[in-house]
């Protein structure tokens, strides 16, 4: 016999719907007004919920921003096939990253928005850093050398974030106008160096 109280599944569903509504409203307002000029109260009003509910789900505005704008990346799918037997995994990694950004403009826009805010907000920078480090670890964890792994992952993130900023924010012509294949060939060897070079020298 099911001992759950009548209506419990509906409450769970409603909670999920409210959370999604808050995230959609936050994305719209952050996009329209920017991070600093968007208040939790305004997001609550747009979503039709009590401001306390936003704090319940997300804690503070910084956490809400990251939750709303964090790209939805299935690392296992995007980076499938990168194994210890893969030749030039750095080139493949860069190509997959660029292909994901180019074929998912909404997800790319989220990542760029997060990078823009992260440079001036320490807590958001920490959360964005952890997101990108986790993504790189899932993508390249099977191929990276066993020594100095944290340093290697950090350097890969620095290269990848720098590429994104140069291509989509600074719009450096030689980077912004370059094809995916050209950038993969140019930047990939740097990733391989971070993954495999001897850091003890």
TORPAMI-779579 format. One record per residue (C-alpha): residue number from 0; z, y, x; residue in three letters. Coordinates in nm, 2 decimals. Each point is the difference from the previous one (the first is absolute). Example, Ala and Ser with C-alpha at 12.3 -4.5 7.8 and 13.67 -1.06 7.14 Angstrom:
<num 0, pz 0.78, py -0.45, px 1.23, residuo ala>
<num 1, pz -0.07, py 0.34, px 0.14, residuo ser>
! end
This chain:
<num 0, pz 0.00, py 0.00, px 0.00, residuo unk>
<num 1, pz -0.09, py 0.35, px 0.13, residuo unk>
<num 2, pz 0.32, py 0.19, px 0.05, residuo unk>
<num 3, pz -0.16, py 0.33, px 0.07, residuo unk>
<num 4, pz 0.08, py 0.28, px -0.24, residuo unk>
<num 5, pz -0.27, py 0.09, px -0.25, residuo unk>
<num 6, pz -0.23, py 0.27, px 0.13, residuo unk>
<num 7, pz 0.08, py -0.05, px 0.37, residuo unk>
<num 8, pz -0.36, py -0.06, px 0.10, residuo unk>
<num 9, pz -0.10, py 0.32, px -0.17, residuo unk>
<num 10, pz 0.26, py 0.20, px 0.19, residuo unk>
<num 11, pz -0.13, py -0.14, px 0.33, residuo unk>
<num 12, pz -0.36, py 0.09, px -0.10, residuo unk>
<num 13, pz 0.10, py 0.34, px -0.11, residuo unk>
<num 14, pz 0.18, py 0.06, px 0.33, residuo unk>
<num 15, pz -0.31, py -0.10, px 0.20, residuo unk>
<num 16, pz -0.21, py 0.23, px -0.22, residuo unk>
<num 17, pz 0.23, py 0.29, px 0.05, residuo unk>
<num 18, pz 0.00, py -0.05, px 0.38, residuo unk>
<num 19, pz -0.38, py -0.01, px 0.00, residuo unk>
<num 20, pz -0.02, py 0.31, px -0.22, residuo unk>
<num 21, pz 0.23, py 0.18, px 0.25, residuo unk>
<num 22, pz -0.22, py -0.10, px 0.29, residuo unk>
<num 23, pz -0.31, py 0.12, px -0.18, residuo unk>
<num 24, pz 0.16, py 0.33, px -0.09, residuo unk>
<num 25, pz 0.12, py 0.05, px 0.35, residuo unk>
<num 26, pz -0.34, py -0.07, px 0.15, residuo unk>
<num 27, pz -0.16, py 0.26, px -0.23, residuo unk>
<num 28, pz 0.26, py 0.27, px 0.07, residuo unk>
<num 29, pz 0.02, py -0.06, px 0.37, residuo unk>
<num 30, pz -0.38, py 0.02, px 0.01, residuo unk>
<num 31, pz -0.01, py 0.32, px -0.21, residuo unk>
<num 32, pz 0.30, py 0.19, px 0.13, residuo unk>
<num 33, pz 0.07, py -0.15, px 0.34, residuo unk>
<num 34, pz 0.33, py -0.17, px 0.10, residuo unk>
<num 35, pz 0.22, py 0.30, px 0.05, residuo unk>
<num 36, pz -0.09, py 0.17, px -0.33, residuo unk>
<num 37, pz 0.04, py -0.32, px -0.21, residuo unk>
<num 38, pz 0.35, py -0.05, px -0.14, residuo unk>
<num 39, pz 0.16, py -0.32, px -0.13, residuo unk>
<num 40, pz 0.06, py 0.18, px -0.33, residuo unk>
<num 41, pz -0.37, py 0.08, px -0.03, residuo unk>
<num 42, pz -0.09, py -0.36, px 0.07, residuo unk>
<num 43, pz 0.25, py -0.12, px -0.26, residuo unk>
<num 44, pz -0.14, py 0.24, px -0.26, residuo unk>
<num 45, pz -0.36, py -0.11, px 0.08, residuo unk>
<num 46, pz 0.11, py -0.37, px -0.03, residuo unk>
<num 47, pz 0.21, py 0.06, px -0.31, residuo unk>
<num 48, pz 0.31, py -0.15, px 0.15, residuo unk>
<num 49, pz 0.35, py 0.12, px 0.09, residuo unk>
<num 50, pz 0.02, py 0.13, px 0.37, residuo unk>
<num 51, pz 0.29, py -0.24, px 0.05, residuo unk>
<num 52, pz -0.24, py -0.29, px -0.05, residuo unk>
<num 53, pz -0.21, py 0.11, px 0.30, residuo unk>
<num 54, pz 0.31, py 0.01, px 0.22, residuo unk>
<num 55, pz 0.08, py -0.35, px -0.13, residuo unk>
<num 56, pz -0.33, py -0.14, px 0.10, residuo unk>
<num 57, pz -0.08, py 0.19, px 0.31, residuo unk>
<num 58, pz 0.31, py 0.18, px 0.13, residuo unk>
<num 59, pz -0.15, py 0.33, px 0.11, residuo unk>
<num 60, pz -0.33, py 0.20, px 0.01, residuo unk>
<num 61, pz -0.08, py -0.12, px 0.35, residuo unk>
<num 62, pz 0.02, py -0.36, px -0.11, residuo unk>
<num 63, pz -0.20, py 0.07, px -0.31, residuo unk>
<num 64, pz -0.28, py 0.16, px 0.19, residuo unk>
<num 65, pz -0.03, py -0.30, px 0.23, residuo unk>
<num 66, pz 0.01, py -0.24, px -0.30, residuo unk>
<num 67, pz -0.26, py 0.21, px -0.19, residuo unk>
<num 68, pz -0.24, py 0.05, px 0.29, residuo unk>
<num 69, pz 0.05, py -0.31, px 0.22, residuo unk>
<num 70, pz -0.34, py -0.18, px 0.01, residuo unk>
<num 71, pz -0.02, py -0.33, px -0.16, residuo unk>
<num 72, pz -0.13, py -0.22, px 0.28, residuo unk>
<num 73, pz -0.01, py -0.38, px -0.01, residuo unk>
<num 74, pz 0.02, py -0.06, px 0.37, residuo unk>
<num 75, pz -0.06, py -0.37, px -0.02, residuo unk>
<num 76, pz -0.33, py 0.06, px -0.18, residuo unk>
<num 77, pz -0.12, py 0.32, px 0.19, residuo unk>
<num 78, pz 0.08, py -0.15, px 0.34, residuo unk>
<num 79, pz -0.07, py -0.37, px -0.06, residuo unk>
<num 80, pz -0.16, py -0.19, px 0.28, residuo unk>
<num 81, pz 0.16, py 0.19, px 0.29, residuo unk>
<num 82, pz 0.14, py -0.30, px 0.20, residuo unk>
<num 83, pz 0.09, py -0.08, px 0.36, residuo unk>
<num 84, pz -0.36, py -0.13, px 0.03, residuo unk>
<num 85, pz -0.16, py 0.32, px -0.12, residuo unk>
<num 86, pz -0.21, py 0.19, px 0.26, residuo unk>
<num 87, pz 0.06, py 0.37, px 0.01, residuo unk>
<num 88, pz 0.27, py 0.01, px -0.28, residuo unk>
<num 89, pz 0.05, py 0.37, px 0.06, residuo unk>
<num 90, pz -0.36, py 0.08, px -0.10, residuo unk>
<num 91, pz 0.03, py -0.22, px -0.31, residuo unk>
<num 92, pz 0.33, py 0.17, px -0.08, residuo unk>
<num 93, pz -0.15, py 0.35, px 0.02, residuo unk>
<num 94, pz -0.30, py -0.10, px -0.20, residuo unk>
<num 95, pz 0.21, py -0.15, px -0.28, residuo unk>
<num 96, pz 0.23, py 0.31, px -0.01, residuo unk>
<num 97, pz -0.30, py 0.23, px -0.03, residuo unk>
<num 98, pz -0.18, py -0.22, px -0.25, residuo unk>
<num 99, pz 0.32, py 0.00, px -0.22, residuo unk>
<num 100, pz 0.03, py 0.38, px 0.02, residuo unk>
<num 101, pz -0.38, py 0.05, px -0.07, residuo unk>
<num 102, pz -0.01, py -0.24, px -0.30, residuo unk>
<num 103, pz 0.33, py 0.10, px -0.15, residuo unk>
<num 104, pz -0.01, py 0.38, px -0.01, residuo unk>
<num 105, pz 0.31, py 0.02, px -0.23, residuo unk>
<num 106, pz 0.21, py -0.20, px 0.24, residuo unk>
<num 107, pz -0.14, py 0.20, px 0.30, residuo unk>
<num 108, pz 0.10, py 0.32, px -0.18, residuo unk>
<num 109, pz 0.35, py -0.13, px -0.04, residuo unk>
<num 110, pz 0.03, py -0.09, px 0.37, residuo unk>
<num 111, pz -0.13, py 0.34, px 0.10, residuo unk>
<num 112, pz 0.24, py 0.18, px -0.23, residuo unk>
<num 113, pz 0.29, py -0.19, px 0.14, residuo unk>
<num 114, pz -0.10, py 0.09, px 0.36, residuo unk>
<num 115, pz -0.03, py 0.36, px -0.09, residuo unk>
<num 116, pz 0.35, py 0.02, px -0.14, residuo unk>
<num 117, pz 0.15, py -0.23, px 0.26, residuo unk>
<num 118, pz -0.06, py 0.25, px 0.28, residuo unk>
<num 119, pz 0.24, py 0.24, px -0.15, residuo unk>
<num 120, pz 0.26, py -0.22, px -0.17, residuo unk>
<num 121, pz 0.21, py -0.23, px 0.22, residuo unk>
<num 122, pz 0.11, py -0.25, px -0.27, residuo unk>
<num 123, pz -0.35, py -0.04, px -0.13, residuo unk>
<num 124, pz -0.13, py -0.04, px 0.36, residuo unk>
<num 125, pz 0.25, py -0.29, px 0.05, residuo unk>
<num 126, pz -0.11, py -0.17, px -0.32, residuo unk>
<num 127, pz -0.37, py 0.04, px 0.08, residuo unk>
<num 128, pz 0.06, py -0.13, px 0.35, residuo unk>
<num 129, pz 0.17, py -0.31, px -0.13, residuo unk>
<num 130, pz -0.29, py -0.06, px -0.24, residuo unk>
<num 131, pz -0.27, py 0.03, px 0.26, residuo unk>
<num 132, pz 0.20, py -0.21, px 0.25, residuo unk>
<num 133, pz 0.04, py -0.27, px -0.25, residuo unk>
<num 134, pz -0.37, py 0.00, px -0.08, residuo unk>
<num 135, pz -0.09, py -0.03, px 0.36, residuo unk>
<num 136, pz 0.24, py -0.28, px 0.06, residuo unk>
<num 137, pz -0.14, py -0.19, px -0.29, residuo unk>
<num 138, pz -0.36, py 0.06, px 0.11, residuo unk>
<num 139, pz 0.04, py -0.08, px 0.37, residuo unk>
<num 140, pz 0.32, py -0.20, px 0.03, residuo unk>
<num 141, pz -0.19, py -0.32, px 0.07, residuo unk>
<num 142, pz -0.18, py 0.14, px 0.30, residuo unk>
<num 143, pz 0.23, py 0.25, px 0.18, residuo unk>
<num 144, pz 0.17, py -0.10, px 0.32, residuo unk>
<num 145, pz 0.36, py -0.11, px -0.03, residuo unk>
<num 146, pz 0.14, py 0.26, px 0.24, residuo unk>
<num 147, pz 0.05, py 0.37, px -0.08, residuo unk>
<num 148, pz -0.11, py -0.07, px -0.36, residuo unk>
<num 149, pz 0.17, py 0.31, px -0.15, residuo unk>
<num 150, pz -0.16, py 0.22, px 0.25, residuo unk>
<num 151, pz -0.34, py -0.16, px -0.06, residuo unk>
<num 152, pz 0.02, py 0.04, px -0.37, residuo unk>
<num 153, pz 0.11, py 0.36, px 0.04, residuo unk>
<num 154, pz -0.30, py 0.08, px 0.21, residuo unk>
<num 155, pz -0.24, py -0.17, px -0.25, residuo unk>
<num 156, pz 0.15, py 0.21, px -0.27, residuo unk>
<num 157, pz -0.04, py 0.32, px 0.21, residuo unk>
<num 158, pz -0.36, py -0.08, px 0.06, residuo unk>
<num 159, pz -0.07, py -0.09, px -0.37, residuo unk>
<num 160, pz 0.18, py 0.31, px -0.14, residuo unk>
<num 161, pz -0.17, py 0.22, px 0.26, residuo unk>
<num 162, pz -0.34, py -0.14, px -0.11, residuo unk>
<num 163, pz 0.08, py 0.07, px -0.37, residuo unk>
<num 164, pz 0.12, py 0.36, px 0.08, residuo unk>
<num 165, pz -0.30, py 0.07, px 0.22, residuo unk>
<num 166, pz -0.25, py -0.14, px -0.25, residuo unk>
<num 167, pz 0.14, py 0.11, px -0.34, residuo unk>
<num 168, pz 0.23, py 0.30, px 0.07, residuo unk>
<num 169, pz -0.12, py 0.18, px 0.31, residuo unk>
<num 170, pz -0.36, py -0.11, px -0.07, residuo unk>
<num 171, pz -0.09, py -0.01, px 0.36, residuo unk>
<num 172, pz -0.38, py -0.02, px -0.03, residuo unk>
<num 173, pz -0.06, py -0.28, px 0.26, residuo unk>
<num 174, pz 0.26, py -0.21, px -0.18, residuo unk>
<num 175, pz -0.05, py 0.11, px -0.36, residuo unk>
<num 176, pz -0.38, py -0.06, px 0.02, residuo unk>
<num 177, pz 0.01, py -0.32, px 0.20, residuo unk>
<num 178, pz -0.08, py -0.33, px -0.17, residuo unk>
<num 179, pz 0.26, py -0.28, px -0.04, residuo unk>
<num 180, pz -0.17, py -0.21, px 0.26, residuo unk>
<num 181, pz -0.01, py 0.27, px 0.26, residuo unk>
<num 182, pz 0.37, py 0.08, px -0.05, residuo unk>
<num 183, pz 0.09, py -0.36, px 0.01, residuo unk>
<num 184, pz -0.18, py -0.05, px 0.33, residuo unk>
<num 185, pz 0.15, py 0.32, px 0.15, residuo unk>
<num 186, pz 0.36, py -0.04, px -0.12, residuo unk>
<num 187, pz 0.03, py -0.38, px -0.01, residuo unk>
<num 188, pz 0.04, py -0.05, px 0.37, residuo unk>
<num 189, pz 0.30, py 0.23, px 0.00, residuo unk>
<num 190, pz 0.16, py -0.22, px -0.26, residuo unk>
<num 191, pz -0.07, py -0.31, px 0.21, residuo unk>
<num 192, pz 0.16, py 0.18, px 0.30, residuo unk>
<num 193, pz 0.32, py 0.06, px -0.20, residuo unk>
<num 194, pz 0.00, py -0.36, px -0.13, residuo unk>
<num 195, pz -0.06, py -0.18, px 0.33, residuo unk>
<num 196, pz 0.04, py 0.21, px 0.31, residuo unk>
<num 197, pz 0.28, py -0.05, px 0.25, residuo unk>
<num 198, pz 0.27, py 0.26, px -0.08, residuo unk>
<num 199, pz 0.21, py -0.10, px 0.30, residuo unk>
<num 200, pz -0.23, py 0.15, px 0.26, residuo unk>
! end
